[in-house]
Amino acid sequence: MGRANAILRQQPDRPGDHLERAAYEYRTDPAVPRFADDRPIIIFDGVCVMCSHFAQFIMRHDRERRFRLLAAQSTLGTALYRHFGLDPISYETIILLENGRAWFKSEGSIRIVERLGFPWRFASLGRILPRPARDGLYNVVARNRLRWFGRRETCFLPDSSQADRFLS
C-alpha cells in the first residue's frame, strides 16, 4: 500500500482508527530515520499551545515514564507524518505509535490517557460515543486549536529532567 493512498479503517478487534499496515513497517521506509521504538511514542504539534500543554500533562502524569514524546516539526516527526499519508504542515492529529502501530485522533488520545492509570484510565469511557462522533469533535478542536489556544514562537522543549523522554 503506497503512502499517498493509505487507508484508515477500523479494526473489528480493536476500536479506533489505525493504518492498515504491518506492525513496525515504517522501519522499511528509507525516508523515515531510524529511532528507538521500544516504548510508545506520542507525536504532537510542538508549536500548538494546547498540544504542548498536553505533552506536559503526559510527562506529569506518566509516572512509569512509559511514553516518549516527539515534536511533529522535527525531522523524524515530519517523516512519520508523510509516511502515514498525513499532512506534515497542519498536524491535525496526534499520532500514537505503540507496538509498531499508529493510532490517530480520538482513539490515539484515549489510548494515551487511559495508560496513565487511575483516574485517567476512565478516559476509555469515551468509547461509549461512536467513533465518528468522537473524531468529529476531535476534528473541530484540531481545526481551531491555534485560534483558541495560541501558537508558540518555538517548538516546546522539555527541561533537562525530562529530556530523556523526548526523541529528536
ABEGO torsion letter per residue (X at the ends): XBAAABBBBBBAABBEBBBBBBBGAAAABAABBBBBAABBBBBBBAABAAAAAAAAAAAAABAAGABBBBBAABAAAAAAAAAAGBBAAAGABBBBBBGGBBBBEAAAAAAAAAAAEOAAAAAAAAAABBAAAAAAAAAAAAAAAAAAAEBBABBBBBBAAAAAABBX
